[in-house]
Amino acid sequence: MEKKQQHIAIFTTASLPWLTGTSVNPLFRAAYLAKDEGRKVTLVIPWLSLKDQKHVYPDNITYDSPAEQEKYVRQWLEDRTGFTSLLNIRFYPGKFSLEKRSILALGDITEVIPDEEADIAVLEEPEHLTWYHHGKRWKKKFRLVIGVVHTNYLEYVKREKNFFEAFLVKQINNWVVGIYCHRVIRLSAATQELPQSIICNVHGVNPKFLEIGKKKKEQLQNGDKAFTKGAYYIGKMVWNKGYKELLKLLRDHQKELAGLEVDLYGNGEDSAAVQESAKKLELAVRVHPGRDHADPLFHDYKVFLNPSTTDVVCTTTAEALAMGKTVVCANHPSNDFFKQFPNCKTYDNAKGFVEATNKALNDEPSPLTDDQLHELSWEAATERFLKAANLDAVPTKKLKKTPSKLYMSTSLNLRKNLEDASAMMHSLGTGFLNEKPDEEQRKELGLASPPKKRATYPGKWGF
């Protein structure tokens, strides 16, 4: 009998041209999953009003229609993968929250996928997508719901020293993810523990970085000088993205690191403060605007310094390793995946950072093997995702209440009833918080207007 085609809908919280992890990685995941003809894959991304686009997208890029943005996304993807993807792209109405610095969904975004196509849903950032969800229950609409946790929200709150808010965020994340997801994949142990979760890095790197790595490997094997520059760091220029830790390490150990030159690349609200701190150092630390990490400017750097511990799995670390560089990073759960690569040098303290940095600058990186290059690729990441999600082992029938299974069935029903009650409570609460898309967004997305409420009058009993 022919195997039924899987319909996979991947929902995420951001979209290109915003170059953030939750726009780039789900796009690559969707494209590589769609290479298998046994799957129909739909990527579901937010559509923003013109006002919000101006807040979020770089270089004043805006779009008049979803079709125009979709064309940009497809071209960006094809330029980097070298193939035309068969994935579908759909949009849900979203709104940019200045307070949270992130995009929130408007209305019931499950409606974007017709009921007849609803099969498997992948929620990229499941806690984020379900905090304010008000509509059909994900588990009711989809046969299987998989969450992929990208962000360590708990760590960000803890850094603000707001311990009550941290406790609240932890409980709410546990609650909503438990209600709406069957399985959860945490990219690393740096994330919050969540119900039904396993740890697996299901991300790969843009193929362009692997091509750079292959060229560097050839140069090293031919005895040529592959790297002519020293150390650098690239990342969003905000203090909690590693800049605070890096500048402190450089300030406190200027004598041991004498002669070191470091280039910092990034844009962000703390750019001016980072530049000011860098000027106070005796070491040559230069601050530059952000650039695409695949830019030829970065190809010849030998050492990537990344002391950040707020990432879950740092994309730029993976990209640097793929380009054949030596990476110096903290011995932290977010870097566990990278420890398998000989060019990843971890440290436990300031002394270790100094030793690892000096050694990395003096030694040549080890040429990447074919297996190591594959492990960093999206092909390998897709294999890991399919294994972690265990898509082929999803029950399609309800448990039969045979005498031998009566106790198990009763236990499952009790848990289901509790979950249903919990989901109802969440739905009641989000009814007051979830905003609906305005008429213009509905029109742009071709969504039907909500039915107008007819006037009702009290009956005999006052309702």
N, C-alpha and C positions, 0 to 999 in steps of 0.2 A: 504494500500500500504506500502511495506517495506521501511523503512527510509534509504536513501542513506548514505553509510559509509563516514565519514569525513576523509580527508587526511590532517594531520597537519604537516607542516615542521617547525622545530624550529632551527633557525640559531643563532649561538652565536660566541663570539669573542675570546674564549679561550678553552682549553681542558686539561683534566688530562694528565699527572701527575702534571701539574701546579695547585696547590690548591688555586685557586682564586674564588671569588664569581661567575664570569661569566662562569666558567667551571663546578662548582659543582651544582649551583641552576638550570640551564637549563637541566642538566642531570637528576636530581630528577624530575623536572617538566615533562619531556618527559616520564620517566618511569611510573609515576603515571597516566598521561593521557592515556598511552597505556594499562592500566589495563582494560579499557572499550573496549570491542570487537567492539563497534560501531565506533571506530576510528583507523585509521592507522597512526602511529606517526613515523616521521623520525627526528633524531637529526643530524644537519649539523655542523660539527666542523672543525677548521683549521688543515691542514697538513703542517708541516714546514720542510724545508731542514735540513739536519743533522747539519749544522753550526748553524742554528737558534735554533734547539732543545737544543744544548749545552748551549746556552744563557739563555733559558727559563726554562727548566725542571730541577728539583732538583736532587742532588745525582748522577750527570752524567748519568741520564737515557736517553737513545736514542732508536729509533725504525728504523728498516730497511724498514718497509712497513706499510701502513695504517692498514692492517689486524692484524699486531702485536700490534699496539696501540689500536685498537678496542677490542682485546682480553683483554688487561689490563683494559680498561674502563669498560667493562662488568663485569669482575671479581670484581673490586673495588665496583661497584654498588651492585652486588649481596651480597657481604660481609656485606654491610651496611643495605640493605633493607630486606634481607632474602628471596627474590623471584627472579626468572629468568624473566627478562623483555622481552616483545615481540617487543620492539622498534627497528627500523632500525637505523643504523648509517652510515652516508656518510660524506665524507671529501671534503673541498674546498681548493684550494691552498692559502697559507698565507705567510706573511713575518713579522718577528719581527723587529719593529722600535726601535732602541736603544734610539733615541731622545725622542720618545713618550712613551717608556717603555710599548708598547702594540703591539698586532698583527693586521696587516692590511691585508685586502683581496686583492688578485691579480686577475685581470680579472673580468668577469661577473659571480658572484657566484650563480645567479639564475639558471644557466645552470645545476647545480648539480641535480635539481629536473626536471624530464621530463615533458613536457607540459601536457601530459595526466594525470599526478598525481598532477599537481599544483591546489590547492584548497585554503587552509588557510596557511598563513605564519606568524610565530611569530618571530619578530626580537628582540633578547635580546641585549640591547644597540642599539636602532635604529639609533641614531645619529652617533655613531661610525661605524656602518655597512654601512651607506649611505654617509658619508662625501666624499668618493672618488669613490662611485659606478658609474660604466660606463658600461651600458649594458641594458638589458630589464628593463622596468619600473616595480617595484614591484606590483603596483596596476593593471597594464595591465596583468601581468602573473597570479596573484593570485586573487581569488574572494574576499578574506578578508586579510588585512595585519594589524597585531596587534604589536605595539611596547611595550616593557617592559623596562622602564628606571631604570638602576641599579646605575648609577654613577653621582655624582654632579660635572661635569666637570667645571662648572662655578665657583664653590667655590674654586677649585684648582687654577684656573687662577687668581681669585681675591686675593688669599693669596700671589701670586707673585707680587702683587701691579701693575700689568700690566692692567690698566683699558681700554685701547684701545683694547687690545687683548680680554678682557672679553666681551666688547661690540660686537666685531666681532664674538666670539664663540656663544654668545646668539642669534645673528641674523641668523647665519649659521645653528645652531641647529633647530631653529624655521622653517627655510626654508626647510631643507631636510626632517625633520619629517613630515611637512605639505604636501610635495610632495608625499612621499612614504608610509605613514601610514593612514589607515582608522580610527584606534582607538589607543590610547596610554594609558598604565597603568603606573602610577608613584608610586613607592613603598612607598613614603612618600612625605610630603610637603617640604622636604629638597631639592627636585630637582627643576630644572627650570620649569616654567610653559610652557606648549607646546600645540599646537593646538589639538583639539579633545581628551583631556586627562582627566582622572579621577585618584583619589588617592586611592590605595588599596594595602596592603601588600600581595602579592601572593607568598610569600616564606614560607617554613616550615623548620624544622630542621631534620637532620640526625636521623633516628629512634634509633640509639645507645644512643643518649643523653636522649631520653624519657625513655629508659630502665633504665638508671642510675637514673633518676628522680623518677621512680617508686620504686626502691630499697631504695632510701633516704626517700621517703614517708613512707615506711614500718618501717624503723628504727625509724623515728620520732614518728610514731603512737605507736610503742612498747616501747617508752620511752628510747630508746638507744641514744647514742651520735652519731649523723650522720656526724657531721663536726668537725674535730680535728685541722684544719689549719685556718689561718687568711685570709688575703686579697691578691689578685693577679690581674694581667692584662696580657692579651695575645693579640698580634696583630703584624702586620708587623712593624719592628723597623725602622720607619722613623718618623721624628718629627711631621709631620702633621697628624699622625694617633693617636693622643691623648697623646703621650709621653711628648710633650712640656707643655701641660696644666696640666698633672698629676704631673710632677716633680716640676712645679711652685707652685701648690697647696700644695704639701708636704713640699717644701722649706719655703714657707711663713707662714706655720702653724705648725711648728715642735713642739712647746710647747703644743698647744691644742691637738695634735695627739701623744703626748709622749707615748712611748711603742708600737706604731704601727709598724708592720713588713709587708713589701710588697715584693712580688716576681714578677718580670717582665719577660715575655717569648716572644721571637721573634727574627727573622733574618731580616737584612736589611742594607741599606747603612749607616744608622746613628747609628748602634750598638755601635761602639767605643765611639761616643760622648755621647750617653745615659748612657753608663757605667761610663764615666768620671763624668758626672753630678750627678749620683747617689752616687758616692764615696764622694762627697762634703757634703752630707747631714748627719745630726746627727742621723736621723732615719735609721733603718736597711732596706735598699732597695737593694735587690739582683737582679742581671741581669743574665738571663739564655738564652741559645739558644732556638729557637722555637721548639715546640712539637705539635703533634696532640692534639687538645683540648679534645678528647675522651680518651686520655691516662689516666690510673689509677692514675697517679701522681696528676691530677687535681680534682679527685672525692671528696676529703675531705676538699677542701677549702670552707669556708663559704661565703666569700664576693668577688664579682667581681667588681672592680673599673674601670669605663669606661667614662672618660671625653671627649672623641672624639666627635667633631661636624662636621667632614667631611664625615662621612658615610651617606648613604641614609637610610638603615635599617641595623644595625650592626648584622651580623651573630653570632658573638661570644656572644653578649648580649642575643640573643634568645637561644643559646646553654646553657649558664649559667643558665638562668631561667628554661629551660627544665630539667637541672640537680638538680633543687630544691634550688639553691643558692639565696642569696639576691644580687641584682644588684644596685649599686649606679651610677647613670648617670645624665647627664645634662638635664635640662628641655628644650628640643630642638625638632623641628619637626621630626627629624630622630628617636626619641624615643616615638612618640605618640602611636604607636601600643602597646608598652610594658606597658604603664600606666594602662592598664586594669588588670595587674597582681599585687597582693598585695606585692609580693617580689621585685617589682621594686620601688626604692626610688629615686626620682628626686630632684635636687637642682637648685636654681636660681643664687646663688653667692657662694663665697668662704666660708662664714659662714655656709651656708646651706650644703656645701660639708662636712665640719668638723662634723656638727651635724649628718648628715645622715650616715657618715662613723662610727662614734663612736657608734651610736645606732645599726647599722647593726652588728657590732662586738659583742655587748653585748646581743642582742636578737637572738633567734632561728628563722630561716625562717619558714614561714607558709607552711604546707604540701600542695602540688599541688592537686587540685580536678581533677576528670576525665575530666570535661569540659575544664579546663585550659590546661591539657595535650593535649587534642584533638586540641585546638585552635593553639597550636604550631606545630602540625603535618603537614606532607605533604598532608594527606588526606583532612584536612581543607583548606590548601593553594590551593589545586586543586579545591575545591568547590568555593573558592573566585575567583580564576582565571576564571572559567567557567562563573560565574555570571558577573564579570567585563568585560569580553570579549564579553558577550552576543552572543555566537556563533549561537544560534538557531534563531536569529532575523535578519539574513543577507539577504537582498533582492537578489533574483536570476534573476529577470527580470528588464529590463530597464523601466523607467517611460513612460507611454503612453501619447501622447500629445492630451488629450481630451480638449475641450474648457475650462472646469472648472479648468484644471491643466496647461493651456498654460503659464500663468505667471510664475508659479513655474518651469515648464520645461525650459523656457527661461532663468530664473535666474540660474538654475543648469547648463545649457549648457554654459552660460557665465563664471561661476566659473570653469567649467571643461576646457574650452578653455584657461583661464588664467593659470590654473595649468599645462596644457600641454605645454604652452609656457615657463613657469618657469622650468619645467622638462627638456625641450630641452636646455635651457640655462645652466642648471647644467650639462647635458650630454656633451655639447660642452666644458665646462670648465674642467671636469674631464678627458676628452679625452687626455689632456696634462699631467695629474697628475697620473692617474691610471696605475700601472705597470702590466705587463702580467706575468704569470708563465713561468719559463724557461722550456726547453725541458725535463730536468730530472724530474721536478715535474709533468709535463704532463704525462710522461711515468709511474711514480709511481702511479698516480691516474687514469690511463687509459683514459686520456682525449685526444681527437683528436687534432692533430697539426693544427694551424690556416692555412687556405689556403694561398699559396704563391701568392703575388700580381703579376699579369701579367704586363709586360711592356706595357704602353699605349703611343700613339703618338698623337700629336695635330691634330685635324681634320681641316676642311676648316676654322672654326671660332676660331681655337686656343684652343679648349677644347674637 
